[in-house]
Amino acid sequence: QVQLQESGPGLVKPSQTLSLTCTVSGDSITTNYYYWNWIRQSPGKGLEWMGAIGYSGRTYYTPSVRSRISISRHTSKNQFSLQLSSVIPEDTAVYYCAALDPSLLSLWVLWETYDYWGQGTQVTVSS
């Protein structure tokens, strides 16, 4: 069974870079056909898809953070990571990593289509 686990600092100062890692167990991030996603939920708001990296290494980002986001993979460790630069307090959220079966790609806006989720990690942007 595929399991995902987020890790990284829970507090980031404004203007610095938020960096999180998702460790995947039970499957390979390069030999399967999943898209590996970062999703966040800020206080009082719903889930927001941020971006993803595919099994080939191609990345996809939402326009709202495109200028600040970078998703990369670390195949030897079966991990993928999120970097969000120049953070502001509005970036405070619970951050999730999640896996999406590409056969359900047309339904990506529906959260129930994501097969696997990490437990989420709280990141607070504050000085």
N, C-alpha and C positions, 0 to 999 in steps of 0.2 A: 504494500500500500504506500502511496506517495504521501510524504509528510514534508511540510515546509515550516521553517522556523526563522523569524526575523531576529536580528541582533544589531546593536549599535547604541550609541549614546542617547540618553533620554532628554538631555538638555543641550541646546545649541544657542549660541549668542547671535543676535541680529547681525547680518552682513557676512556671517561665516557660512560654511558649507555643511549641510546635513548629509550624513553618510550612513547608510544602512546596508546590511547584508542579509540575503535570504539563503539559507542552507537547505538544500533539497536532499531528501533521502528516499530510497525505494525505487528510484528511476534516474536515468541520465538526462541532463538538460540538453544534451546534444544529439543523442541517438533516438529520442522519441520525437513526437510531432506537436508537443504542447507549445503554446505561447506563455511566457513567464512574465507576470504582470506586477506592477506596483499600483496600489489603490490606497486612498486615504479617506478618513472621515474626520472632518473638523467639527468642533462643538456647534451644535445647532444646525448642522447641515448633513446631507446624505453622503453616500459614498461617491468619491470622485476618482475616476480612472486617470492615472497619470501617464503611464507608458508601459511598454512591454519590449521584450527581446524574444525573438523566435529561435528555434533550434538551429537555424543557420547563422545566427548572430545579427540579423537585421533588426533594427530598432524602430519603434514607433512612439511618438510623444503627442500628448494633448497640446493644442496651441497655447493654452493658458500658462504653461510653464516651459514651453519649448526652448526658450532662450536660456533657461537656467538648469535644465535637467540633463542628466546623462545616466544611462543604464548600460551596464557592462556585465559580462559573464566571466567566470573563472572556472574553466572546465576541469582542471585538475582537482579542484576542491568541490565540484558539483554545486557551485554557488553562483548567484547573480546579485548585483548590487545596485543601489540607487545613490546618486549624488545630486543634491539640489543646492545650488550655489546662491549666495546673496539672500539668505533667508530673512523673512520678516515675521512679525508675530502671527500674521494670518496663516502662516505655514504650520502652526501648531495643530496637531491632529494625531489620531491613531493611524499608523501606517501598516498596511497589510501587503504581503506578497501572496499571489494566487496564480493558479494554473488554469489555462483555458484550452480545451480541446479544439483544434482548428476546424473540426466538422461543425462546430457551433459558432463559428466566427461571425456569422450574420446576426447572431443574437448577443453580441458582446456587451451591449448596453444593459442587458438584464443580468443582475448579479447572480441569480440562481443558475446561470449557465456555467459558472466557474466551478470546476470539479473539486479543487483543493484550495484551501486557505491556510495561511499561518494564523497564529492566535492574535496577531496584532501587537504592535509596540507603540507606546505613547511617546511622542516627541514634542517637547515644549521649546518654543523659541522665545527666549527672554534674557535680558541682561541682568 
